[in-house]
């Protein structure tokens, strides 16, 4: 299974002091050298961590593939059309949220998402949609023309009981199965860590995980290279 490392929180630390370091570009290089198969960043409207210049520089320096999470609005679409990362992941975005709170409602926003995908695809940018593990949302993602889905694993990751954990895991499995049947590339992520990752790794239909906070938190104590290598080793099937 592939691993894309989200480096947003390297930029969070930098922006806490409005300084030049730590540099997310350097962090991306370390992650790749440690075995990461891709680099993920979220360019938010409020620019709370990753900045547009970061994305521009990552486009020039990332050797694997660059995945940019963003809201499906016109300004972001035009920025990505100019930079042309390998992949864009469309996500919902609220001004005061701590992190992304749930999947994008593709059914409710079908028109805008379809237009965003068309525009991004015209610039040879692959489009994934971050969705909750709900079959109707998976079907809608296929309908609007996405090339991939990223299944939101938050409900599984934060579950406090064996019963709800099994139910949440089954929802992820069913969503992954449907995504594969619809010829979508199937990715997953959100709140995954070193302790809860293994059941997700066993889902053969999922080909890549996006993980950030857990890796950066571990890196505080053992270094980014070690943190990435350890997570990558847990993804072996």
Residue pairs with C-beta under 8 A, 6 or more apart in sequence:
1 201
1 206
1 207
1 208
1 209
1 235
1 236
1 237
2 37
2 38
2 207
2 208
2 209
2 235
3 35
3 36
3 37
3 38
3 208
3 209
3 211
3 228
3 231
3 232
3 235
4 36
4 37
4 38
4 39
4 40
4 65
4 67
4 187
4 208
4 209
4 210
4 211
5 28
5 31
5 36
5 38
5 39
5 40
5 211
5 212
5 215
5 228
6 40
6 41
6 42
6 189
6 210
6 211
6 212
6 213
6 215
7 24
7 27
7 28
7 31
7 39
7 40
7 41
7 212
7 216
8 24
8 41
8 42
8 49
8 50
8 212
9 49
9 212
9 213
9 216
10 22
10 23
10 24
10 27
10 216
11 24
11 41
11 49
11 50
11 51
11 54
12 48
12 49
13 22
14 20
14 21
14 22
14 23
14 24
14 49
15 48
15 49
24 41
24 50
24 54
24 58
25 54
25 57
25 58
25 61
27 224
28 39
28 58
28 61
28 62
29 61
30 224
30 225
30 228
31 39
31 224
31 228
32 39
32 62
32 63
32 64
33 225
34 224
34 225
34 226
34 227
34 228
34 229
34 232
35 228
35 229
35 232
36 64
36 228
36 232
37 64
37 65
37 208
38 62
38 64
38 65
38 66
38 67
38 86
38 208
39 58
39 62
39 64
39 65
39 66
39 67
40 66
40 67
40 68
40 69
40 89
40 210
40 212
41 50
41 54
41 55
41 58
41 66
41 67
41 68
41 69
42 49
42 50
42 68
42 69
42 70
42 91
42 100
43 50
43 51
43 52
43 55
43 68
43 69
43 70
43 76
43 79
44 50
44 70
44 71
44 93
45 71
45 73
45 75
45 76
45 93
45 95
46 95
52 79
55 66
55 68
55 79
55 83
55 85
56 83
58 66
58 85
59 66
59 83
59 84
59 85
65 86
65 87
66 85
66 86
66 87
67 85
67 86
67 87
67 88
67 89
67 128
67 210
68 80
68 83
68 85
68 87
68 88
68 89
69 88
69 89
69 90
69 91
69 100
69 130
70 76
70 80
70 88
70 89
70 90
70 91
70 93
71 90
71 91
71 92
71 93
72 90
72 104
72 109
72 112
72 113
72 116
77 116
77 119
77 120
80 88
80 120
80 123
80 125
81 119
81 120
81 122
81 123
81 125
84 123
84 124
84 125
85 125
86 125
86 126
87 125
87 126
87 127
87 128
87 148
88 120
88 125
88 126
88 127
88 128
89 127
89 128
89 129
89 130
89 150
89 210
90 104
90 113
90 116
90 117
90 127
90 128
90 129
90 130
90 146
91 100
91 104
91 130
92 100
92 101
92 102
92 103
92 104
92 105
92 130
93 100
94 101
99 213
100 130
100 190
102 132
102 152
102 154
103 129
103 130
103 131
103 132
103 134
103 137
103 152
104 113
104 129
104 130
104 131
105 137
106 113
106 129
106 131
106 137
106 140
106 141
106 144
107 136
107 137
107 140
110 140
110 143
110 144
113 129
113 144
113 146
114 144
114 145
116 127
117 127
117 144
117 145
117 146
118 145
120 127
121 127
121 145
121 147
126 147
126 148
127 145
127 146
127 147
127 148
128 146
128 147
128 148
128 149
128 150
128 185
128 187
129 141
129 144
129 146
129 148
129 149
129 150
130 149
130 150
130 152
130 190
131 137
131 138
131 141
131 149
131 150
131 151
131 152
131 175
132 151
132 152
132 155
133 151
133 152
133 153
133 155
133 168
133 171
133 172
133 174
133 175
134 171
134 175
135 174
135 175
135 178
138 149
138 175
138 178
138 179
138 182
138 184
139 178
139 182
141 149
141 179
141 184
142 179
142 182
142 183
142 184
146 184
147 184
147 185
148 184
148 185
148 186
148 187
149 175
149 179
149 184
149 185
149 186
149 187
150 187
150 188
150 189
150 210
151 172
151 175
151 176
151 179
151 186
151 187
151 188
151 189
151 206
152 188
152 189
152 190
153 172
153 188
153 189
153 190
153 191
153 192
153 200
154 190
154 191
155 164
155 168
155 171
156 165
156 168
156 169
156 171
156 172
156 196
156 199
156 200
157 190
157 191
157 192
157 193
157 196
158 191
159 165
159 168
169 199
169 200
172 188
172 200
172 203
173 203
173 205
176 186
176 188
176 203
176 205
176 206
177 205
179 185
179 186
179 205
180 186
180 205
185 207
185 208
186 205
186 206
186 207
187 206
187 207
187 208
187 209
187 210
188 200
188 203
188 206
188 208
188 209
188 210
189 209
189 210
189 211
190 210
191 213
192 200
192 209
192 211
192 214
193 211
193 214
194 214
194 218
194 230
194 231
194 234
197 209
197 211
197 231
197 234
197 235
198 234
200 206
200 209
201 209
201 234
201 235
201 236
201 237
202 237
204 237
209 235
211 231
214 231
215 224
215 227
215 228
215 231
216 224
216 227
218 226
218 227
218 230
218 231
219 226
219 227
219 228
222 230
